[in-house]
Amino acid sequence: MRKATFDEIMFEDYAHAEARIYWERTRNATLYTIHRVMEDGTKKFIGATPNNAFYIPPFEKDGKEDNFDFEITPISETGVKGPVKELQFDWTIPTNTAEFVDRKNRGNVALNQPVVSNVDVENDGPVNKINDGVITLSKWATKGTSSKTDPHTATIDLGEEKEISRWVVHHANAPGAGESPLMNTVDFKLRYAKDDGLPLLNGDTSESKERVSKMEFLNADSVTDNRLDVTDRNLSEPIKARYIQLYVTNSDRSQWKATRVYEFEAYKEKFNPRTEPINMQFVKAKNNKDADDVVLVSEVTEGDKVNLYSDIDSKEVLASKVAPESGLVKFTELDFGTDRGRIYYTVKNKNYLESVKRSVPYGAETGEKIEVPQKEDISLKRSLKGNQPSYANKYGVLTLKNLPDGVRAEVYTSEDQLFPDLLSAPARNGVIVQERIPLEEKNGEIYIELVKEGVNNSDRFTVTYETDKLSGDVTGLKDIIFEYGKLKQEDYTLKSWEDFNTAMKEGKEILAKDTPAVEEILRIQDEIESKASDLKEREAFINSGIDNLDDELEIAYEKGHITNHGIFNSLLNKATKIQQVSDNKVEVINRLKALGNQVRAQSGKKVDEVFAEGYLSLIEDLKNEIKR
C-alpha cells in the first residue's frame, strides 16, 4: 500500500472529530483493518472493510496528544497480513476552545463484569461483548428460540451491591454498530437482584446459567415499542443491586428474531440531557470593519435558541436568537474589535439543558490574508476511482500546491454559498489533495477559500472547468504500476510476462504525458489488471504442464484425435516416463524432445494436426521454461 489519505475531516471541536479515509488497494488483500494508535502506544480497533474507503465515526483526543496515527492493515484471503500503512491525524484547533465532554464510559459499573446469557449465541456474538466497552463489531447476538416465547436475558454480576440511577442500551443501529434499524430491540426491561453473598459468577458457563436461573429478579424499568438506536434512561428512583439483567421480550422487527445488543451500561449518577451542540463546521464568524461583524449558525433545529458568548467562562449572553424553519441563524451588527479571536456559542432546546460551549475563530479586521495559489499550483482532474459508467455522477480531484502547512481548503459549488460542501485535511508539505469534488455534466465552476487558525482567510477564488476536457487523475494508474512493478519476471512464464510487460510499458508511457485522456487511462488500467490476472507462475506451469501430459493424450485418444492404439500407448509411455524423472531437468528436456519428435512425425497421420499443434506448443513452452 503506497498511499492513504483523508477524503474529509470534520471537527466537532478541539478534541472531537470524525473523518473519511481512503487508501490504495493492495494486491491479494480481501480485507483491511483500521486501528488507532493511542497516546500510550496501544492500538484501538476501529473497524474492518473489504473496500478501500472507510468512515471513522466520532473520536476523541487522547490525553495531551497533538497527533496520532491510524493504521490500515491489508489481509489476504488466507489471513496473511501485509505491511501496515500509517495515516497521521493532526489536532489543529487550539485546546480549551470548547467545553470538553468526556465520552468514555467512566462510571459504567457494568463494564467488563462477568455476564451470563440464558440462550445460545452466535459465534460472533458471545454475551461478554455486551459490556466490553466496544461498539464496533462487538455484540451479544442470540440464536434459536424467539424472545416472545422465551425471553432472552443477559445478566451481569457487579461483584457487590451498587446504587444505580441510569441504564443505557446500544441497539443494532447504534452509532458504530450500523445494522438495520429493524434489528433494534423492541420490548425489554431492566431487572435486578440483591446481593446473595455468593462468589462472583465465572462467566457464561453452565454453572453460572443454573445459578442465575434460580435467582429472583425485580423490575426496575420497562421499555415498549422502542424505535431508538440508543436507549438512555434515568430511573425514577435509584436501585441497589448486585445483579442487573437485560430482559428482552421482543428482540426486533426483522425476520431473524434474534437479539442484537452492542452494549449494556449502568451508572450511579443520573444523566441530565443537554441539547446536542452544533459542530463548528456549521458555524462561521466574520470580522468586518466597525460594528458590522457577523455570525452564522446553520443546521439548528427550528425553535432552538442560539446564544453567543465572548469567552468560554462567560455567563453573560452577548446575543440570542431563535432558529427559524430554515435552520439558519444570522447575527449581525456585532463588534468583535480589530484583532482576531474566537466567538463562543451554545444551543438550547426547551426540553433540554443548554449545550456545551463551542467556538469558531474570526480574523482581524485588517491584515495579511492567506495568498491565493498561482494558476500553475491549481489542478483539477477527473477522478477515476471505482467503476466509471457513463450514467454515474462525475467527480474531480483538486490539488493545491505551495501552501503554508496547516491550511485547509473550503470547497463551494456556488459563488454565494455560506457553508462549504467539502473541507479538506490540512496541507502537508505544502500540498492539499481533495477528492470527491462534484462535477457538472458538461462544464462548471467550483469556488475555493483557504482557511487557517490565526490567519485571515484567503479571498474566495474560482476554478473553471469543462468536464469532458479534464485530464484524468493518474493516481490510480500510478498505484497499479507501483503494485505490479513489484512482480519479478523470473517467477512467471515467458509468454504471459511478455503480454503483461507490454501493458506495463504502455501504462508508463501514458503516465509520462502531461494531460492523459480519461479514456486511455481507464483502458490501460483495465489492460494491466487483465494481463496481471493472466500471468502464469513459472513453477506452477511447469509442474502442472508435466502432470497433464498424459491427461491430454488420454482425452485426445477418447475424442479420436489419436486414431492408432499403438501410437497412443507409445506416446503415453513417453509422457509417463517424463513425469517419473521430473526432478532431473536435463532428462526431462531430452524426453520432451523425444515426445515432441514422435508427435510431429505422426501429425496428419495417426494424430490430428490441430491437436498436434497445440500439444507441441505445450512441449516447447515447457522446454523453454525449464531451460531458464
Rosetta blueprint (number, residue, H / E / L):
1 M L
2 R L
3 K L
4 A E
5 T E
6 F E
7 D E
8 E E
9 I E
10 M E
11 F E
12 E E
13 D E
14 Y L
15 A L
16 H E
17 A E
18 E E
19 A E
20 R E
21 I E
22 Y E
23 W E
24 E L
25 R L
26 T L
27 R L
28 N L
29 A E
30 T E
31 L E
32 Y E
33 T E
34 I E
35 H E
36 R E
37 V E
38 M L
39 E L
40 D L
41 G L
42 T L
43 K E
44 K E
45 F E
46 I E
47 G E
48 A E
49 T E
50 P L
51 N L
52 N L
53 A E
54 F E
55 Y E
56 I E
57 P E
58 P E
59 F E
60 E E
61 K L
62 D L
63 G L
64 K L
65 E L
66 D L
67 N E
68 F E
69 D E
70 F E
71 E E
72 I E
73 T E
74 P E
75 I E
76 S E
77 E L
78 T L
79 G L
80 V L
81 K E
82 G L
83 P L
84 V L
85 K E
86 E E
87 L E
88 Q E
89 F E
90 D E
91 W L
92 T L
93 I L
94 P L
95 T L
96 N L
97 T L
98 A L
99 E L
100 F L
101 V L
102 D L
103 R L
104 K L
105 N L
106 R L
107 G L
108 N E
109 V L
110 A L
111 L L
112 N L
113 Q L
114 P L
115 V E
116 V E
117 S E
118 N L
119 V L
120 D L
121 V E
122 E L
123 N L
124 D L
125 G L
126 P L
127 V H
128 N H
129 K H
130 I H
131 N H
132 D L
133 G L
134 V L
135 I L
136 T L
137 L L
138 S L
139 K L
140 W E
141 A E
142 T E
143 K L
144 G L
145 T L
146 S L
147 S L
148 K L
149 T L
150 D L
151 P L
152 H E
153 T E
154 A E
155 T E
156 I E
157 D E
158 L E
159 G E
160 E E
161 E E
162 K E
163 E E
164 I E
165 S E
166 R E
167 W E
168 V E
169 V E
170 H E
171 H L
172 A L
173 N L
174 A L
175 P L
176 G L
177 A L
178 G L
179 E L
180 S L
181 P H
182 L H
183 M H
184 N L
185 T L
186 V L
187 D E
188 F E
189 K E
190 L E
191 R E
192 Y E
193 A E
194 K L
195 D L
196 D L
197 G L
198 L L
199 P L
200 L L
201 L L
202 N L
203 G L
204 D L
205 T L
206 S H
207 E H
208 S H
209 K H
210 E H
211 R H
212 V H
213 S H
214 K L
215 M L
216 E L
217 F L
218 L E
219 N E
220 A E
221 D E
222 S E
223 V E
224 T L
225 D L
226 N L
227 R L
228 L L
229 D L
230 V E
231 T E
232 D E
233 R E
234 N E
235 L E
236 S E
237 E E
238 P E
239 I E
240 K E
241 A E
242 R E
243 Y E
244 I E
245 Q E
246 L E
247 Y E
248 V E
249 T E
250 N E
251 S L
252 D L
253 R L
254 S L
255 Q L
256 W L
257 K L
258 A L
259 T L
260 R E
261 V E
262 Y L
263 E E
264 F E
265 E E
266 A E
267 Y E
268 K L
269 E L
270 K L
271 F L
272 N L
273 P L
274 R E
275 T L
276 E L
277 P L
278 I L
279 N L
280 M H
281 Q H
282 F H
283 V E
284 K E
285 A E
286 K E
287 N L
288 N L
289 K L
290 D L
291 A L
292 D L
293 D E
294 V E
295 V E
296 L E
297 V E
298 S L
299 E L
300 V L
301 T L
302 E L
303 G L
304 D L
305 K E
306 V E
307 N E
308 L E
309 Y E
310 S L
311 D L
312 I L
313 D L
314 S L
315 K L
316 E L
317 V L
318 L L
319 A E
320 S E
321 K E
322 V E
323 A L
324 P L
325 E L
326 S L
327 G L
328 L L
329 V E
330 K E
331 F E
332 T E
333 E E
334 L E
335 D L
336 F L
337 G L
338 T L
339 D L
340 R L
341 G E
342 R E
343 I E
344 Y E
345 Y E
346 T E
347 V E
348 K E
349 N L
350 K L
351 N L
352 Y L
353 L E
354 E L
355 S L
356 V L
357 K L
358 R E
359 S E
360 V E
361 P E
362 Y E
363 G L
364 A L
365 E L
366 T L
367 G L
368 E L
369 K E
370 I L
371 E L
372 V L
373 P L
374 Q L
375 K H
376 E H
377 D H
378 I E
379 S E
380 L E
381 K E
382 R E
383 S L
384 L L
385 K L
386 G L
387 N L
388 Q L
389 P L
390 S L
391 Y L
392 A L
393 N L
394 K L
395 Y E
396 G E
397 V E
398 L E
399 T E
400 L E
401 K L
402 N L
403 L L
404 P L
405 D L
406 G L
407 V L
408 R E
409 A E
410 E E
411 V E
412 Y E
413 T L
414 S L
415 E L
416 D L
417 Q L
418 L L
419 F L
420 P L
421 D L
422 L E
423 L E
424 S L
425 A L
426 P L
427 A L
428 R E
429 N L
430 G L
431 V E
432 I E
433 V E
434 Q E
435 E E
436 R E
437 I E
438 P E
439 L L
440 E L
441 E L
442 K L
443 N E
444 G E
445 E E
446 I E
447 Y E
448 I E
449 E E
450 L E
451 V E
452 K E
453 E L
454 G L
455 V E
456 N E
457 N L
458 S L
459 D L
460 R L
461 F E
462 T E
463 V E
464 T E
465 Y E
466 E E
467 T H
468 D H
469 K H
470 L L
471 S L
472 G E
473 D L
474 V L
475 T H
476 G H
477 L H
478 K H
479 D H
480 I H
481 I H
482 F H
483 E H
484 Y H
485 G L
486 K L
487 L L
488 K L
489 Q H
490 E H
491 D H
492 Y E
493 T L
494 L H
495 K H
496 S H
497 W H
498 E H
499 D H
500 F H
501 N H
502 T H
503 A H
504 M H
505 K H
506 E H
507 G H
508 K H
509 E H
510 I H
511 L H
512 A L
513 K L
514 D L
515 T L
516 P L
517 A L
518 V H
519 E H
520 E H
521 I H
522 L H
523 R H
524 I H
525 Q H
526 D H
527 E H
528 I H
529 E H
530 S H
531 K H
532 A H
533 S H
534 D L
535 L L
536 K L
537 E E
538 R H
539 E H
540 A H
541 F H
542 I H
543 N H
544 S H
545 G H
546 I H
547 D H
548 N L
549 L H
550 D H
551 D H
552 E H
553 L H
554 E H
555 I H
556 A H
557 Y H
558 E H
559 K L
560 G L
561 H L
562 I E
563 T L
564 N L
565 H H
566 G H
567 I H
568 F H
569 N H
570 S H
571 L H
572 L H
573 N H
574 K H
575 A H
576 T H
577 K H
578 I H
579 Q H
580 Q H
581 V L
582 S L
583 D L
584 N L
585 K H
586 V H
587 E H
588 V H
589 I H
590 N H
591 R H
592 L H
593 K H
594 A H
595 L H
596 G H
597 N H
598 Q H
599 V H
600 R H
601 A H
602 Q H
603 S E
604 G L
605 K L
606 K L
607 V E
608 D L
609 E H
610 V H
611 F H
612 A H
613 E H
614 G H
615 Y H
616 L H
617 S H
618 L H
619 I H
620 E H
621 D H
622 L H
623 K H
624 N H
625 E H
626 I H
627 K H
628 R L
